[in-house]
């Protein structure tokens, strides 16, 4: 038996059709049929039942299918273990990234692996706070996550697209067209609860940027609206409440000059690991991918 026969049988088990499985494997239907027949002869048992339109695995075939998967997995693990003896071992890289970084990280890793096929890359899609902890503990080698609340030279605050800041129409900032970061610091902050953990994390980032991490209060949308009525309190919520705010004449969205069309990302890797050729090359691929997209701004940090 050969490894390619295992791959062919897995394809047949997946498609349950000789012609479709043969096309997937780049074979003729007759060639695939002969290969399966050879397997049955070698194993001395029937692996499939055939009809004019489809194929079904026998009980023996189901058992053999599991064996095929196990053999191919073991073969791949063996190749990875033996790479260090070939002189071409570039190691394994564990990359963590947040949802906002999906615009560049998977694409960059795909291009990287085409050029360096002997490198094993693990991708972990997680929240920003989790990535920071895992990078610190060493369970991932490199992290790319949103850095959307970076301050700018004109002291304006940049909000994520998924977060809306609003106030009552009587608020002093309701008519302001250019709201500086410092102007927001003096006002208490309320925030709407959200079912999305991603939005919750973004709201916490906003509170942190306004130095209100320990003082802002959470509530339902109705509670928050009641809390800002006839007061100098500002509020933030997820974009799911935007239409409700627009429909109310007594509420004002604070959005002029607050948002930035660019996506700000931070890439962090340890100073020790950046000297490794494989990680250094991957960092270059991610940097290049970001530079190909003008709306993305990527800053690299070493820790």
C-alpha positions as CSV (number, residue, x, y, z in Angstrom):
1,X,0.0,0.0,0.0
2,X,1.1,3.5,-0.8
3,X,0.4,6.8,0.8
4,X,-1.3,8.1,-2.3
5,X,-3.8,5.2,-2.1
6,X,-4.7,6.4,1.4
7,X,-5.3,9.8,0.1
8,X,-7.4,8.4,-2.7
9,X,-9.5,6.3,-0.3
10,X,-10.1,9.3,1.9
11,X,-11.3,11.2,-1.2
12,X,-13.7,8.4,-2.1
13,X,-15.0,8.3,1.5
14,X,-15.6,12.0,1.3
15,X,-17.3,12.2,-2.1
16,X,-19.0,8.8,-2.1
17,X,-18.6,8.9,-5.9
18,X,-15.8,7.5,-8.1
19,X,-15.8,10.2,-10.7
20,X,-15.8,13.1,-8.3
21,X,-13.1,11.4,-6.1
22,X,-11.0,10.7,-9.2
23,X,-11.3,14.3,-10.3
24,X,-10.2,15.5,-6.8
25,X,-7.1,13.2,-7.0
26,X,-6.3,14.1,-10.6
27,X,-6.9,10.6,-11.8
28,X,-9.2,8.9,-14.3
29,X,-12.2,7.0,-12.9
30,X,-10.8,3.7,-14.1
31,X,-7.4,4.4,-12.5
32,X,-9.1,5.1,-9.1
33,X,-11.2,2.0,-9.5
34,X,-8.2,-0.2,-10.0
35,X,-6.4,1.4,-7.0
36,X,-9.4,0.7,-4.7
37,X,-9.6,-2.9,-6.1
38,X,-5.9,-3.3,-5.3
39,X,-6.4,-2.2,-1.8
40,X,-9.3,-4.7,-1.3
41,X,-7.1,-7.5,-2.7
42,X,-4.2,-6.6,-0.4
43,X,-6.5,-6.4,2.6
44,X,-8.6,-9.4,1.6
45,X,-11.9,-7.6,2.4
46,X,-14.5,-5.5,0.7
47,X,-14.1,-1.8,1.5
48,X,-16.9,-0.3,-0.6
49,X,-20.3,-1.3,-2.0
50,X,-20.9,0.0,-5.5
51,X,-24.0,1.0,-7.4
52,X,-24.5,2.7,-10.7
53,X,-24.6,6.2,-9.1
54,X,-22.8,6.1,-5.8
55,X,-20.4,4.4,-3.4
56,X,-20.9,3.5,0.2
57,X,-18.2,2.3,2.6
58,X,-18.6,-1.0,4.3
59,X,-17.9,-1.4,8.0
60,X,-14.4,-2.6,7.1
61,X,-14.1,0.5,4.8
62,X,-15.0,2.8,7.7
63,X,-12.3,1.2,9.8
64,X,-9.8,1.5,7.0
65,X,-10.8,5.1,6.5
66,X,-9.8,5.9,10.1
67,X,-6.6,4.1,9.6
68,X,-5.8,6.2,6.5
69,X,-6.3,9.4,8.4
70,X,-4.1,8.2,11.2
71,X,-1.3,7.1,8.8
72,X,-1.3,10.4,6.9
73,X,-1.3,12.4,10.2
74,X,1.6,10.3,11.5
75,X,3.4,10.7,8.3
76,X,3.1,14.5,8.5
77,X,4.3,14.5,12.1
78,X,7.3,12.4,11.1
79,X,8.2,14.8,8.3
80,X,8.2,17.7,10.8
81,X,10.3,15.8,13.3
82,X,12.9,14.8,10.7
83,X,13.2,18.4,9.3
84,X,15.8,19.2,12.0
85,X,18.1,16.6,10.4
86,X,17.8,18.0,6.9
87,X,19.5,21.3,7.7
88,X,16.4,23.2,6.5
89,X,14.5,23.2,9.7
90,X,13.0,26.7,10.3
91,X,11.0,25.6,13.3
92,X,7.4,26.2,14.3
93,X,5.9,29.6,14.7
94,X,2.8,30.3,16.7
95,X,1.0,33.4,15.6
96,X,-1.9,35.1,17.5
97,X,-4.1,37.7,15.9
98,X,-7.4,39.5,16.6
99,X,-10.4,39.8,14.3
100,X,-9.3,43.2,12.9
101,X,-6.0,41.6,11.8
102,X,-7.7,39.0,9.6
103,X,-7.2,41.5,6.7
104,X,-3.5,40.8,6.6
105,X,-2.3,37.9,8.8
106,X,-3.8,34.8,7.0
107,X,-2.8,36.2,3.6
108,X,0.7,37.0,4.8
109,X,1.1,33.5,6.4
110,X,-0.2,31.9,3.2
111,X,2.5,33.6,1.1
112,X,5.1,32.9,3.7
113,X,4.4,29.2,3.7
114,X,4.5,29.0,-0.1
115,X,8.1,30.3,0.1
116,X,9.0,28.3,3.2
117,X,7.0,25.1,3.1
118,X,9.1,23.4,5.7
119,X,8.0,25.9,8.4
120,X,5.0,24.9,10.6
121,X,2.8,27.9,11.4
122,X,0.0,27.7,14.0
123,X,-2.6,30.5,13.8
124,X,-4.7,31.5,16.9
125,X,-7.6,33.9,16.5
126,X,-8.2,35.4,19.9
127,X,-9.2,38.6,21.7
128,X,-6.6,41.3,22.3
129,X,-6.3,40.8,26.1
130,X,-5.8,37.1,25.6
131,X,-3.1,37.6,23.0
132,X,-1.2,39.9,25.3
133,X,-1.2,37.3,28.1
134,X,-0.2,34.5,25.8
135,X,2.6,36.5,24.3
136,X,3.9,37.4,27.7
137,X,3.8,33.7,28.8
138,X,5.5,32.6,25.6
139,X,2.7,30.3,24.4
140,X,2.7,32.3,21.2
141,X,5.7,33.8,19.4
142,X,4.1,36.8,17.6
143,X,0.9,38.8,18.0
144,X,-1.0,41.2,15.8
145,X,-4.0,43.0,17.2
146,X,-5.9,46.3,17.0
147,X,-4.3,49.5,18.2
148,X,-7.3,51.7,17.2
149,X,-7.2,54.0,20.2
150,X,-3.7,55.4,19.6
151,X,-3.6,59.1,20.3
152,X,-2.9,61.5,17.5
153,X,-1.0,64.8,17.2
154,X,-4.3,66.9,17.3
155,X,-5.3,65.0,20.5
156,X,-8.4,63.5,18.9
157,X,-9.6,60.1,19.9
158,X,-10.2,57.3,17.3
159,X,-13.1,55.0,18.0
160,X,-13.5,51.5,16.5
161,X,-16.1,51.2,13.8
162,X,-18.2,48.9,16.1
163,X,-18.5,51.5,18.9
164,X,-20.8,54.6,19.0
165,X,-20.3,57.5,21.3
166,X,-23.4,59.7,22.0
167,X,-24.9,62.1,24.5
168,X,-28.1,64.0,25.2
169,X,-28.9,67.0,23.0
170,X,-28.5,69.3,26.0
171,X,-24.8,68.2,26.6
172,X,-22.1,70.8,26.0
173,X,-20.5,68.7,23.4
174,X,-23.7,68.0,21.4
175,X,-22.9,70.9,18.9
176,X,-19.1,70.5,18.8
177,X,-17.6,69.6,15.5
178,X,-14.0,68.8,16.6
179,X,-13.9,67.0,19.9
180,X,-10.5,66.6,21.5
181,X,-9.5,63.8,23.7
182,X,-9.0,66.2,26.6
183,X,-12.5,67.5,26.3
184,X,-14.0,64.1,27.0
185,X,-12.0,63.4,30.1
186,X,-14.1,65.7,32.4
187,X,-17.4,63.9,31.7
188,X,-18.6,60.7,33.4
189,X,-19.0,57.7,31.2
190,X,-21.9,55.2,30.8
191,X,-21.7,52.1,28.5
192,X,-24.3,49.8,27.1
193,X,-24.0,46.1,27.7
194,X,-23.5,43.9,24.6
195,X,-23.8,40.3,23.7
196,X,-20.6,40.5,21.7
197,X,-17.5,39.9,23.7
198,X,-15.5,41.8,21.0
199,X,-17.7,44.9,21.4
200,X,-17.3,44.6,25.2
201,X,-13.5,44.6,24.9
202,X,-13.6,47.6,22.6
203,X,-15.8,49.5,25.0
204,X,-13.4,48.7,27.8
205,X,-10.6,50.1,25.6
206,X,-12.5,53.3,25.1
207,X,-13.0,53.6,28.9
208,X,-9.3,53.0,29.4
209,X,-8.3,55.7,26.9
210,X,-10.5,58.2,28.8
211,X,-9.0,57.2,32.1
212,X,-12.4,55.8,33.3
213,X,-11.6,52.1,33.4
214,X,-12.5,51.8,37.0
215,X,-15.3,54.4,37.1
216,X,-17.5,53.9,34.0
217,X,-20.9,52.2,34.6
218,X,-22.6,49.5,32.5
219,X,-26.3,49.2,31.9
220,X,-29.0,48.3,29.3
221,X,-29.6,50.8,26.5
222,X,-32.7,52.1,28.3
223,X,-30.8,52.6,31.5
224,X,-27.9,54.4,29.8
225,X,-30.3,56.7,27.9
226,X,-32.1,57.6,31.2
227,X,-28.6,58.2,32.8
228,X,-27.5,60.8,30.2
229,X,-30.8,62.6,30.0
230,X,-30.4,66.2,31.3
231,X,-26.9,65.4,32.5
232,X,-23.3,66.0,31.5
233,X,-22.7,62.3,31.0
234,X,-21.5,60.8,27.8
235,X,-22.1,57.2,26.7
236,X,-20.8,54.5,24.4
237,X,-22.5,51.5,22.9
238,X,-22.2,48.9,20.2
239,X,-23.1,49.8,16.7
240,X,-26.3,47.6,17.1
241,X,-27.9,50.6,18.9
242,X,-26.9,53.2,16.3
243,X,-30.3,53.2,14.6
244,X,-32.1,53.6,17.9
245,X,-30.0,56.6,18.7
246,X,-30.6,58.2,15.3
247,X,-34.4,57.7,15.6
248,X,-34.5,59.7,18.9
249,X,-34.5,63.5,18.6
250,X,-33.1,63.9,22.1
251,X,-29.9,62.0,21.4
252,X,-26.8,63.1,19.5
253,X,-24.1,60.9,18.1
254,X,-20.6,62.3,18.7
255,X,-18.9,61.3,15.5
256,X,-17.5,64.3,13.6
257,X,-13.7,64.0,13.5
258,X,-13.7,61.2,16.0
259,X,-13.2,58.3,13.6
260,X,-10.3,57.4,11.5
261,X,-10.7,55.6,8.2
262,X,-7.4,53.7,8.8
263,X,-7.1,50.5,10.6
264,X,-4.4,50.7,13.3
265,X,-2.7,47.4,14.2
266,X,0.2,46.6,16.5
267,X,2.6,43.6,15.9
268,X,4.5,42.4,18.9
269,X,7.3,39.9,19.0
270,X,10.0,39.3,21.6
271,X,13.5,40.8,21.0
272,X,15.0,37.3,21.4
273,X,12.7,35.7,18.8
274,X,13.0,38.4,16.2
275,X,16.6,37.4,15.6
276,X,15.4,33.9,14.4
277,X,15.4,33.8,10.6
278,X,12.0,32.2,10.2
279,X,10.2,34.7,12.5
280,X,12.1,37.6,11.0
281,X,10.9,36.6,7.6
282,X,7.3,36.1,8.7
283,X,7.4,39.6,10.3
284,X,8.6,41.0,6.9
285,X,5.7,39.2,5.1
286,X,3.1,40.6,7.5
287,X,4.7,44.1,7.2
288,X,4.6,43.8,3.4
289,X,1.0,42.7,3.4
290,X,0.0,45.7,5.5
291,X,1.9,48.1,3.2
292,X,-0.1,46.7,0.3
293,X,-3.3,48.0,1.9
294,X,-3.1,51.8,2.3
295,X,-6.0,51.8,4.9
296,X,-4.0,49.7,7.3
297,X,-1.3,51.2,9.6
298,X,0.9,48.6,11.3
299,X,3.4,49.4,14.0
300,X,6.0,46.9,15.1
301,X,7.1,46.5,18.7
302,X,9.6,44.2,20.4
303,X,9.2,43.2,24.0
